[in-house]
Amino acid sequence: MIVSTIAQGLLWAILGLGIFLTFRILNFPDLTTEGSFPLGGAVCVTAITSGISPLIATFLGVIAGMLAGLITGLLFTKGKIPIILSGILVMSALNSVMLFVMKSPNLSLLNHHKIFNYLDSLNLPPNFDKIFMSLIVVGIVILGIILFLTTHLGQAYIATGDNEDMAKSLGIKTDKMKILGLTISNGIIALSGALIAQSEGYADINKGIGVIVIGLASIILGELLFGELTLFERLLAIVVGSILYQLLILVVIKLKLDTTYLKVYSSAILAVCLMIPQFKLKMFQKKEMF
Protein backbone atom coordinates (compact mmCIF):
# COMPACT_ATOMS: atom_id res chain seq x y z
CA MET A 1 0.00 0.00 0.00
CA ILE A 2 2.84 2.40 0.87
CA VAL A 3 4.72 1.58 -2.36
CA SER A 4 1.56 2.31 -4.35
CA THR A 5 1.09 5.60 -2.47
CA ILE A 6 4.68 6.67 -3.18
CA ALA A 7 4.14 5.87 -6.86
CA GLN A 8 1.01 8.04 -6.86
CA GLY A 9 2.89 10.79 -5.03
CA LEU A 10 5.56 10.86 -7.74
CA LEU A 11 2.96 11.04 -10.50
CA TRP A 12 1.09 13.87 -8.74
CA ALA A 13 4.42 15.64 -8.14
CA ILE A 14 4.56 16.39 -11.88
CA LEU A 15 1.31 18.32 -11.42
CA GLY A 16 2.90 20.31 -8.57
CA LEU A 17 5.94 21.11 -10.72
CA GLY A 18 3.65 22.46 -13.44
CA ILE A 19 1.66 24.62 -11.03
CA PHE A 20 4.92 25.94 -9.52
CA LEU A 21 5.71 27.74 -12.79
CA THR A 22 2.62 29.94 -12.50
CA PHE A 23 1.72 29.98 -8.82
CA ARG A 24 5.21 30.66 -7.46
CA ILE A 25 7.02 32.38 -10.34
CA LEU A 26 4.27 34.41 -12.02
CA ASN A 27 2.43 34.76 -8.68
CA PHE A 28 -1.08 33.91 -9.82
CA PRO A 29 -3.28 30.79 -9.63
CA ASP A 30 -4.17 29.28 -12.99
CA LEU A 31 -7.53 27.49 -12.90
CA THR A 32 -6.90 26.05 -16.37
CA THR A 33 -5.20 23.30 -14.35
CA GLU A 34 -8.55 21.67 -13.61
CA GLY A 35 -9.21 21.40 -17.33
CA SER A 36 -5.76 20.69 -18.77
CA PHE A 37 -5.11 17.86 -16.28
CA PRO A 38 -8.05 15.65 -17.38
CA LEU A 39 -7.57 16.82 -20.98
CA GLY A 40 -4.09 15.29 -20.99
CA GLY A 41 -5.58 12.01 -19.80
CA ALA A 42 -8.50 12.14 -22.24
CA VAL A 43 -6.33 12.75 -25.30
CA CYS A 44 -3.74 10.17 -24.20
CA VAL A 45 -6.27 7.40 -23.48
CA THR A 46 -8.22 8.09 -26.68
CA ALA A 47 -5.00 7.90 -28.69
CA ILE A 48 -3.97 4.62 -27.05
CA THR A 49 -7.37 3.03 -27.67
CA SER A 50 -7.07 4.15 -31.30
CA GLY A 51 -3.89 2.11 -31.69
CA ILE A 52 -1.26 4.81 -31.10
CA SER A 53 1.75 3.88 -28.95
CA PRO A 54 1.56 5.00 -25.29
CA LEU A 55 4.67 7.19 -25.66
CA ILE A 56 3.28 9.15 -28.61
CA ALA A 57 -0.17 9.24 -26.96
CA THR A 58 1.36 10.78 -23.83
CA PHE A 59 3.12 13.37 -26.01
CA LEU A 60 -0.19 14.21 -27.69
CA GLY A 61 -1.73 14.73 -24.23
CA VAL A 62 1.05 17.19 -23.41
CA ILE A 63 0.46 19.11 -26.66
CA ALA A 64 -3.27 19.34 -25.85
CA GLY A 65 -2.46 20.78 -22.41
CA MET A 66 -0.08 23.30 -23.93
CA LEU A 67 -2.77 24.48 -26.34
CA ALA A 68 -5.16 24.93 -23.40
CA GLY A 69 -2.55 27.02 -21.59
CA LEU A 70 -1.89 29.03 -24.75
CA ILE A 71 -5.58 29.92 -25.07
CA THR A 72 -5.73 31.00 -21.42
CA GLY A 73 -2.62 33.12 -21.97
CA LEU A 74 -4.12 34.82 -25.01
CA LEU A 75 -7.40 35.53 -23.21
CA PHE A 76 -5.45 36.97 -20.28
CA THR A 77 -2.91 39.08 -22.16
CA LYS A 78 -4.61 39.98 -25.43
CA GLY A 79 -8.25 39.77 -24.37
CA LYS A 80 -7.53 41.55 -21.06
CA ILE A 81 -9.72 39.07 -19.19
CA PRO A 82 -8.61 38.54 -15.54
CA ILE A 83 -6.46 35.43 -15.15
CA ILE A 84 -8.87 33.61 -12.84
CA LEU A 85 -11.80 34.19 -15.21
CA SER A 86 -9.65 33.24 -18.22
CA GLY A 87 -8.79 29.96 -16.53
CA ILE A 88 -12.43 29.28 -15.64
CA LEU A 89 -13.56 29.97 -19.22
CA VAL A 90 -11.00 27.58 -20.70
CA MET A 91 -11.60 24.97 -17.98
CA SER A 92 -15.35 25.00 -18.71
CA ALA A 93 -14.84 24.80 -22.47
CA LEU A 94 -12.48 21.84 -22.09
CA ASN A 95 -15.32 19.70 -20.69
CA SER A 96 -16.96 19.81 -24.11
CA VAL A 97 -13.62 19.27 -25.83
CA MET A 98 -13.03 16.10 -23.77
CA LEU A 99 -16.52 14.82 -24.55
CA PHE A 100 -15.80 15.40 -28.24
CA VAL A 101 -12.46 13.60 -28.00
CA MET A 102 -13.60 10.56 -25.96
CA LYS A 103 -17.22 10.44 -27.23
CA SER A 104 -18.24 9.61 -23.63
CA PRO A 105 -17.64 10.99 -20.09
CA ASN A 106 -15.01 8.30 -19.44
CA LEU A 107 -12.90 5.83 -21.35
CA SER A 108 -11.16 2.65 -20.16
CA LEU A 109 -7.70 1.35 -21.04
CA LEU A 110 -8.66 -2.25 -20.32
CA ASN A 111 -6.56 -4.67 -22.42
CA HIS A 112 -4.48 -1.83 -23.85
CA HIS A 113 -0.77 -1.24 -23.34
CA LYS A 114 0.31 1.66 -21.14
CA ILE A 115 3.58 3.55 -20.92
CA PHE A 116 4.52 1.54 -17.82
CA ASN A 117 4.45 -1.68 -19.89
CA TYR A 118 7.74 -0.61 -21.48
CA LEU A 119 9.35 -1.78 -18.22
CA ASP A 120 7.75 -5.24 -18.22
CA SER A 121 11.02 -6.86 -19.33
CA LEU A 122 12.64 -5.75 -16.06
CA ASN A 123 10.26 -7.99 -14.05
CA LEU A 124 9.87 -5.39 -11.31
CA PRO A 125 7.67 -6.02 -8.23
CA PRO A 126 4.10 -4.59 -8.31
CA ASN A 127 3.98 -0.76 -8.56
CA PHE A 128 7.76 -0.49 -8.87
CA ASP A 129 7.36 -0.02 -12.61
CA LYS A 130 5.29 3.09 -11.87
CA ILE A 131 7.88 4.36 -9.38
CA PHE A 132 10.73 3.78 -11.82
CA MET A 133 8.94 5.43 -14.75
CA SER A 134 7.75 8.30 -12.55
CA LEU A 135 11.29 8.96 -11.31
CA ILE A 136 12.50 9.14 -14.92
CA VAL A 137 9.75 11.59 -15.91
CA VAL A 138 10.12 13.70 -12.74
CA GLY A 139 13.88 13.88 -13.36
CA ILE A 140 13.34 15.01 -16.96
CA VAL A 141 10.76 17.64 -15.92
CA ILE A 142 12.97 19.03 -13.12
CA LEU A 143 16.00 19.13 -15.44
CA GLY A 144 13.92 20.82 -18.14
CA ILE A 145 12.61 23.48 -15.73
CA ILE A 146 16.09 24.24 -14.41
CA LEU A 147 17.59 24.47 -17.90
CA PHE A 148 14.75 26.75 -19.01
CA LEU A 149 14.94 29.07 -16.00
CA THR A 150 18.72 29.47 -16.31
CA THR A 151 18.50 30.70 -19.92
CA HIS A 152 18.08 34.39 -20.85
CA LEU A 153 14.47 33.60 -21.74
CA GLY A 154 13.96 31.92 -18.38
CA GLN A 155 15.49 34.86 -16.53
CA ALA A 156 13.13 37.19 -18.38
CA TYR A 157 10.27 34.92 -17.30
CA ILE A 158 11.38 35.10 -13.64
CA ALA A 159 11.79 38.88 -13.89
CA THR A 160 8.20 39.16 -15.15
CA GLY A 161 6.96 37.42 -12.03
CA ASP A 162 9.24 39.34 -9.67
CA ASN A 163 8.47 42.85 -10.91
CA GLU A 164 6.50 43.28 -14.12
CA ASP A 165 7.02 47.06 -14.35
CA MET A 166 10.78 46.69 -13.95
CA ALA A 167 10.79 43.87 -16.52
CA LYS A 168 8.96 46.10 -19.00
CA SER A 169 11.48 48.88 -18.43
CA LEU A 170 14.24 46.41 -19.38
CA GLY A 171 12.51 45.71 -22.68
CA ILE A 172 11.05 42.33 -21.71
CA LYS A 173 7.81 41.43 -23.48
CA THR A 174 5.95 40.49 -20.30
CA ASP A 175 2.78 39.39 -22.10
CA LYS A 176 4.80 36.89 -24.12
CA MET A 177 6.42 35.62 -20.91
CA LYS A 178 3.00 35.03 -19.34
CA ILE A 179 1.76 33.19 -22.43
CA LEU A 180 4.93 31.10 -22.46
CA GLY A 181 4.61 30.27 -18.76
CA LEU A 182 0.96 29.26 -19.02
CA THR A 183 1.71 27.12 -22.09
CA ILE A 184 4.62 25.24 -20.51
CA SER A 185 2.88 24.93 -17.16
CA ASN A 186 -0.26 23.37 -18.61
CA GLY A 187 1.81 21.06 -20.80
CA ILE A 188 3.48 19.66 -17.67
CA ILE A 189 0.12 19.45 -15.90
CA ALA A 190 -1.36 17.54 -18.87
CA LEU A 191 1.66 15.19 -18.72
CA SER A 192 0.73 14.37 -15.13
CA GLY A 193 -2.89 13.82 -16.21
CA ALA A 194 -1.82 11.48 -19.02
CA LEU A 195 0.41 9.40 -16.75
CA ILE A 196 -2.15 9.18 -13.96
CA ALA A 197 -4.86 8.15 -16.45
CA GLN A 198 -2.59 5.32 -17.60
CA SER A 199 -1.75 4.40 -14.02
CA GLU A 200 -5.43 4.19 -13.04
CA GLY A 201 -6.49 2.61 -16.31
CA TYR A 202 -9.07 5.15 -17.44
CA ALA A 203 -9.74 8.79 -18.31
CA ASP A 204 -12.67 10.79 -16.94
CA ILE A 205 -13.81 14.32 -17.67
CA ASN A 206 -14.44 14.89 -13.94
CA LYS A 207 -10.92 13.85 -12.96
CA GLY A 208 -9.75 17.47 -12.81
CA ILE A 209 -12.09 18.61 -10.03
CA GLY A 210 -9.97 19.77 -7.10
CA VAL A 211 -6.58 18.81 -8.60
CA ILE A 212 -5.26 22.34 -8.09
CA VAL A 213 -5.59 21.71 -4.34
CA ILE A 214 -3.37 18.62 -4.65
CA GLY A 215 -0.76 20.55 -6.62
CA LEU A 216 -0.75 23.50 -4.22
CA ALA A 217 -0.54 21.11 -1.25
CA SER A 218 2.62 19.57 -2.75
CA ILE A 219 4.20 23.01 -3.09
CA ILE A 220 3.14 24.30 0.33
CA LEU A 221 4.11 21.12 2.20
CA GLY A 222 7.54 21.14 0.56
CA GLU A 223 8.13 24.78 1.48
CA LEU A 224 6.85 24.21 5.00
CA LEU A 225 9.23 21.32 5.58
CA PHE A 226 12.40 22.81 4.11
CA GLY A 227 12.06 26.62 4.14
CA GLU A 228 14.55 28.65 2.07
CA LEU A 229 16.03 26.55 -0.72
CA THR A 230 17.80 26.79 -4.06
CA LEU A 231 15.75 26.26 -7.22
CA PHE A 232 16.77 22.60 -7.53
CA GLU A 233 16.05 21.98 -3.86
CA ARG A 234 12.64 23.68 -4.14
CA LEU A 235 11.68 21.44 -7.04
CA LEU A 236 12.79 18.37 -5.09
CA ALA A 237 10.81 19.66 -2.09
CA ILE A 238 7.66 19.70 -4.25
CA VAL A 239 8.24 16.01 -5.03
CA VAL A 240 8.71 15.21 -1.34
CA GLY A 241 5.65 17.32 -0.47
CA SER A 242 3.55 15.44 -3.03
CA ILE A 243 4.55 12.05 -1.61
CA LEU A 244 3.91 13.28 1.94
CA TYR A 245 0.49 14.59 0.91
CA GLN A 246 -0.47 11.22 -0.57
CA LEU A 247 0.74 9.52 2.61
CA LEU A 248 -1.48 11.86 4.67
CA ILE A 249 -4.43 10.87 2.50
CA LEU A 250 -3.49 7.23 3.09
CA VAL A 251 -3.60 7.87 6.84
CA VAL A 252 -7.11 9.32 6.43
CA ILE A 253 -8.17 6.17 4.61
CA LYS A 254 -6.51 3.91 7.21
CA LEU A 255 -8.39 5.74 9.97
CA LYS A 256 -11.54 4.50 8.18
CA LEU A 257 -12.95 7.96 7.75
CA ASP A 258 -15.67 8.31 5.13
CA THR A 259 -13.77 8.67 1.82
CA THR A 260 -16.86 10.32 0.30
CA TYR A 261 -15.54 13.51 1.87
CA LEU A 262 -11.94 13.00 0.76
CA LYS A 263 -11.79 16.39 -0.99
CA VAL A 264 -12.90 18.05 2.27
CA TYR A 265 -9.98 16.39 4.06
CA SER A 266 -7.65 17.44 1.23
CA SER A 267 -8.75 21.07 1.47
CA ALA A 268 -8.45 20.97 5.27
CA ILE A 269 -4.87 19.66 5.06
CA LEU A 270 -3.94 22.45 2.64
CA ALA A 271 -5.67 25.10 4.79
CA VAL A 272 -3.72 23.98 7.87
CA CYS A 273 -0.45 24.04 5.90
CA LEU A 274 -1.18 27.58 4.70
CA MET A 275 -1.96 28.79 8.22
CA ILE A 276 1.12 27.31 9.92
CA PRO A 277 3.56 30.02 8.63
CA GLN A 278 1.21 32.71 10.00
CA PHE A 279 1.04 30.99 13.37
CA LYS A 280 4.85 30.76 13.42
CA LEU A 281 5.13 34.48 12.59
CA LYS A 282 2.73 35.44 15.38
CA MET A 283 4.59 33.26 17.89
CA PHE A 284 7.89 34.86 16.85
CA GLN A 285 6.44 38.36 17.24
CA LYS A 286 5.13 37.52 20.72
CA LYS A 287 8.56 36.23 21.77
CA GLU A 288 10.17 39.48 20.54
CA MET A 289 7.71 41.51 22.62
CA PHE A 290 8.83 39.71 25.75
N, C-alpha and C positions, 0 to 999 in steps of 0.2 A: 504493500500500500504506500509506503514512504517513497520507494523507488518510482512508482507511478506518479506520485505528487511532485517529486523533484523534476521528472520529465515534463510535467505540465507547467511547472514553474519556469523552466527554461524556455518553453514555447511561448508562454505569456510574457516573458522578459523582452522578447522581440517587440511586442506591442509597446511596452514601457519605453524602449529605446526610441521608437518612432515618435511617441508623444513628447519625449524629452526635447526633441528638436523644435517643437513649437511652444510647449508649455514653459520650458526653462530658458530657452535661448531667445525666442521672439516674445516671450512673456504674455501669451494669450492662450486660452483653451480653444481647441479646435474640435467642434462637435461633429465634424465630418467623420471622425473616428468611428462613430457608431454606425456609419453606413459603409465606409471603406473596408472595415474589418470583415463583416459578413460578405461583402462584395468579392473580396479576395477569395474567400472560401467557395462562393457560388460559381465564380468563373472557373476556378481550379477544378472543382468537382465535375462541373458540366463538361469541361474539356477532357478530363480523364474518362468519363463515361462515354465520350464520343470517340474514344480510341487514341487520344493524344497521350504521349508519355507523361508521367507524373512531373518530371523535371520541367518540361516545356509548359505544362499546365500550371505549375506553380509560378513560373515566369509570367504567364499571361494574367494570372491573378494580381501580381505585382503591378503590371502595366495598367490594369483596370483601376487599382487603387490610386496610382499616380495621376490618372486622368481625372478621378474624382477630386483629388487635392488641387489639381490645376484649375478646375472649374470653380472651386471654392475661392482660390486665390484671385481669379479674374473677377468674380462677383465682389470680393472684398476690396481689391485695389482699383479696378476699372469701373465697377458698378457702384462703388462707394457705399455698399451695404455693410453694416456692422459685422464683424467677424463671427459673432455668435449666431446671428441670423443667417449669415451666408452658409455656415456649417449646417444649421437646421434645414435650410432649403435643399441643400444637396443631399443631406442624410435622408430626408423625406422622399426625394425624387428617386434615390437609389433603391428604395423598396420596390418600385415599379420596374426598375431596370433589372433587379434580381429575379423578379417574377417572369420577366421577358426572357431572361437567359436560361433559367431552370425549367420554365413552363409549369412550375408548381412551387408551393411554399418551402418545400424541402426536397433534398435529393440524396439518395444513399450511394455509398461506394462499395456495397456488398459485392464480393467476387471480382473486384477490380484491384489492380496493383496500385500501391501508394509509394510515395517517395522513400518511405522507410524500408520498403522491400528491397532496395538496392543493397542493403546491408545483410540480407538473408544468408549470404555465403559465409559470413563471419560466425554464424551460429551463436549469437549473443543470447544471454538469458532474457526472459520477458521484460519488456519496457526499456532494456538497455540500448536497443536499436534507436529508440526515440531520444534517449539521453545523448547518445553518440552523435546522431544527426543534428540534434538541437545545438550541441556544443559547437559543431562545425559552422552552422548557420549563424549562431550568436557571435562567434569569433569573426566571421566575415563581415557581419553588420557593424560590430564595434570597430574593426580595422577600417572599414569604409567610412564611418563617421569621423574617425580621427584623421584619416587622410584628407577628407573633404574640409574639415574645420581648420586644418593647418595650411591650406592653400590660400592664395590671395582672395579668391572667391569666398572661401569659408570665413576668412577674417572679416570680409565685408558683410557677410551674413551675421556674424556675431556682433559687429558694430551696429548693425540695424536694430538688433534687439537691445543692445546696451543703451544707445542714445540715438534715436532716429534723426533728430535735428542735426546733431553733430555729424552723423553719417552723410546726410544730404549735403552739408557744407563741404565735405571732403570729396564730393562728386559721385557718391555711391547711389546707384539707382535702387532706392529702398523698396519700391513696389516690386521690382524684379526679384529682390532678395526674399520678399514675403511669398511671392508665387513659387519660387524655387523651394523654399523651406516647406511649404504646404504640400508641394508635389512629392518631394523626397520622403517627408514624414508619412504621408498616406500610402506611399509605395511600401514602406517598411511595415506599416500597420496591416496592409493587405497581405503581406508575406506571412505575418503571424496568423492571420485569418485562414490563409490557404493551408498552412502546416497543421493548425489545430483542427481544421475540417478533415484533413487526411488522418490525423491522429484519432479523432472520434468516429470517423467513418461516415460522416454525412455533412451536408451543408444545409443551413436553415436561415431564412430571411430575418428571423427574430434573434439570431445569435448575437447581434451587435448591441442589444439593449443592456446598458450598464457597463460595457467594457471599458469606457473611459475611466470609471472608478477603479477598475483593476489596474490599469496602466498608471494612474496617478498614485495608487497605493504602493506600487513597486518603487516609484521615484521617491515618494515621501518616506517610506520605511528605510530605504537605502541611505537617504540623507540623515535621517534621524539616528541611525546606527553609527554612521562614520563621520558625520560633520563635514569640515572643510577638506576637500580632496582635489587632486589633479583631475583633468578631463578623463583620462583613462580609468582612474580609480572611481570616478563618479559613475561611469558607464558600467563598471563591474559591480558597483554598489546597487545599481538598478536591478541587475541580474540576481544578486543576493536578496534584495528586497522582494523581488517577484517570487522567488522560491519560498522565502519566509512567509509571504502572504498566503500562498497556497497551503503551507503547513498549518497556518492559523485556521484556514477554512477546514482543513482536515480535522483539527482539534474540535471545531464546532460540530462536525459530523459525528466524531467519536463520542461527543458528549450527548449524542442522540437528541439534539435539538431539532425542531421541525425544519427540514431543509426547504420547505415551501417558502420560507422567509429568508433564504440565503442571501438575497441581495440587500435585505435590511441589515443583516450581520456584516456584510461587506462594507456598506456605507458607514456603519457604526465604527468599524475598525479604522477606516480612513479618517473619519471625523476625530477620533481619539488621537490618531497620529498627527493630525494637523494642529490639534490643541496643545499637545505636549510642549512644543517650543515656546508657546506663549506662557504656559505654566512655569517653565524653567526661567524665562525672562522675569516674570513677576517675583519668583522666589529669590533670584539674584538681586533684584532691586530692593527687596525687603532686607536682605542681608547687608546691603550697602548702607541702608538707613540706620541700621544698628551698629 
